[in-house]
């Protein structure tokens, strides 16, 4: 898994799916100043990288011995990666809607011929990015409410925020990212992507992400 994680981290920096600006931080929608911005949708443009991600997810399921009867993708960014994974491991694919349909079959979960086919099944969620974990847990709970067993979420990347861990703990679930900040920063150091001072700023942000940006106000 370490080899795949480093390959994906290098690819993320190469195609700018992960952008790092420790000297000139981004302002997130939450208003926080952060030195990192993530757009994993860019992986979809490159067949070799989206395949690598799907293979990484498949290996995670095998190595962590995760029970899996079907795959679910979080709307919308987790859906394409979830479909690719479900093809590799030959499992059914479903996805929850953010809002229940107000017409037709009024589905809240798409892709299921019969709602009873979910009941009691082990469903693994696929997400592209886990920050605070809120949206991931919300999707997980929708699938669980249909009677499925959902306690695992896989993601391409995670910032490693304690808020995310708390969110998953609250619903007795766990998550496994292909890349975390330690791997990303290690690759940045190896590739000499930044100088020593810039890497120090990234480490300081990692230690205190929600107060780090105050120096830039």
C-alpha positions in Angstrom: 0.0 0.0 0.0 2.9 2.4 0.7 4.1 2.1 -2.9 0.6 2.9 -4.3 0.2 5.7 -1.8 3.4 7.4 -2.9 2.6 6.9 -6.6 -0.8 8.6 -6.1 0.8 11.4 -4.0 3.3 12.1 -6.8 0.5 12.0 -9.4 -1.6 14.4 -7.3 1.2 17.0 -7.2 2.0 16.5 -10.8 -1.5 17.1 -12.1 -2.2 19.6 -9.3 -5.1 17.5 -7.8 -3.3 18.7 -4.6 -2.1 22.3 -4.6 0.2 23.5 -1.9 0.8 27.1 -1.1 2.3 27.4 2.4 3.5 31.0 1.7 0.2 32.2 0.2 -2.6 30.1 1.7 -6.0 29.4 0.2 -9.1 30.6 1.9 -11.5 27.7 2.3 -15.3 28.1 2.1 -15.3 27.9 5.9 -13.2 31.0 6.0 -10.1 29.3 7.4 -6.7 30.0 5.8 -5.2 26.7 4.7 -1.9 25.9 2.7 -3.6 23.1 0.8 -6.3 22.8 -1.8 -7.6 19.4 -3.1 -9.4 18.6 -6.3 -9.4 14.8 -6.8 -11.8 15.1 -9.8 -8.7 15.9 -11.9 -7.7 12.2 -11.5 -10.6 11.2 -13.7 -9.0 12.8 -16.7 -6.0 10.4 -16.6 -6.9 6.7 -17.2 -3.6 5.4 -15.6 -4.2 7.4 -12.3 -7.9 6.6 -11.9 -7.0 2.9 -12.4 -4.3 3.2 -9.9 -6.7 4.6 -7.3 -9.3 1.8 -8.0 -6.5 -0.8 -7.6 -5.5 0.9 -4.3 -9.0 0.7 -3.0 -9.2 -3.0 -3.9 -5.9 -3.7 -2.1 -7.2 -1.8 1.0 -10.3 -4.0 1.1 -8.1 -7.1 0.8 -5.4 -6.1 3.2 -7.8 -4.7 5.9 -10.0 -7.8 5.4 -13.1 -5.5 5.0 -16.4 -7.4 4.5 -17.8 -6.2 1.2 -21.0 -7.3 -0.6 -21.4 -4.0 -2.6 -19.8 -0.6 -3.1 -21.5 2.8 -2.6 -20.1 6.1 -3.8 -20.8 9.4 -2.1 -22.5 12.0 -4.3 -21.0 13.2 -6.4 -17.2 12.9 -6.3 -17.1 9.4 -4.8 -19.4 7.9 -7.5 -16.9 7.5 -10.4 -14.2 6.1 -8.2 -16.7 3.8 -6.6 -17.9 2.5 -10.0 -14.3 1.8 -11.1 -13.6 -0.1 -7.9 -16.9 -2.1 -8.2 -15.8 -3.2 -11.7 -12.4 -4.4 -10.5 -13.8 -6.5 -7.6 -17.0 -7.4 -9.5 -19.5 -6.1 -6.9 -22.8 -4.3 -7.3 -22.7 -0.5 -7.1 -25.2 1.9 -5.5 -25.2 5.5 -4.4 -27.3 7.6 -2.0 -29.0 10.8 -3.1 -28.4 14.0 -1.2 -32.2 14.6 -1.4 -34.9 12.1 -1.9 -36.6 12.3 -5.2 -39.9 14.2 -5.2 -41.2 12.3 -8.3 -41.1 8.9 -9.9 -40.0 6.2 -7.5 -38.9 8.8 -4.9 -35.6 6.9 -4.5 -33.1 7.9 -1.8 -30.7 5.2 -2.9 -30.0 4.7 -6.6 -29.0 1.5 -8.5 -31.0 -1.0 -6.4 -33.6 -3.2 -8.3 -35.3 -4.0 -5.0 -34.7 -2.3 -1.7 -34.6 -5.7 0.1 -31.4 -6.5 -1.8 -29.5 -4.0 0.5 -30.8 -5.3 3.8 -28.1 -7.1 5.8 -25.4 -6.5 3.1 -21.9 -5.2 3.9 -21.6 -2.0 2.0 -18.2 -0.1 1.6 -18.5 3.6 1.0 -16.1 5.3 -1.4 -15.2 9.0 -1.0 -12.7 11.2 -2.8 -11.8 13.5 0.1 -12.4 13.4 3.9 -11.9 16.7 5.7 -14.3 16.9 8.7 -16.1 13.7 7.7 -19.6 15.3 7.8 -20.7 14.6 4.3 -19.2 11.1 4.2 -20.9 10.1 7.4 -24.2 11.5 6.1 -24.0 9.3 3.0 -23.1 6.3 5.2 -26.1 6.9 7.4 -28.5 7.0 4.4 -27.3 3.5 3.3 -27.4 2.2 6.8 -31.0 3.5 7.2 -32.0 1.1 4.3 -30.9 -1.9 6.5 -27.3 -2.3 5.2 -24.2 -2.9 7.3 -22.0 0.1 6.6 -19.0 0.8 8.9 -16.2 1.5 6.5 -15.4 4.4 4.2 -12.4 4.5 1.7 -11.1 7.8 0.4 -8.4 9.0 -1.9 -7.1 11.6 0.5 -7.7 12.7 4.1 -6.3 15.7 6.0 -6.3 13.7 9.2 -8.4 16.2 11.1 -9.6 15.0 14.6 -13.0 16.3 13.6 -13.2 13.5 11.0 -12.2 10.9 13.4 -14.8 12.1 15.9 -17.5 12.1 13.2 -16.8 8.5 12.3 -16.4 7.4 15.9 -19.9 8.8 16.6 -21.5 6.4 14.2 -19.2 3.4 15.0 -17.5 3.6 11.6 -13.9 3.8 10.4 -12.2 5.3 7.3 -9.0 4.4 5.4 -7.4 7.0 3.0 -5.0 6.0 0.3 -3.0 9.2 1.0 -2.6 11.1 4.2 -0.7 14.2 5.0 2.4 12.3 6.3 2.7 10.5 2.9 2.1 13.7 1.0 4.7 15.8 2.9 7.2 12.9 2.7 6.9 13.0 -1.1 7.2 16.8 -1.1 10.5 16.4 0.8 11.8 13.6 -1.4 11.0 15.4 -4.6 12.4 18.7 -3.2 9.1 20.3 -4.1 9.6 23.0 -1.4 12.4 24.4 0.7 13.0 23.6 4.3 11.1 26.6 5.6 8.0 25.9 3.5 8.0 22.3 4.7 8.2 23.6 8.2 5.1 25.7 7.6 3.2 22.6 6.3 4.2 20.7 9.5 3.0 23.5 11.7 -0.3 23.6 9.8 -0.6 19.8 10.3 -0.1 20.2 14.0 -2.8 23.0 14.3 -4.8 23.3 11.1 -7.6 25.6 12.4 -5.4 28.2 14.1 -2.4 28.1 11.7 -3.9 30.7 9.3 -4.2 33.4 11.9 -0.7 34.6 11.1 -1.9 35.6 7.7 -4.8 37.9 8.8 
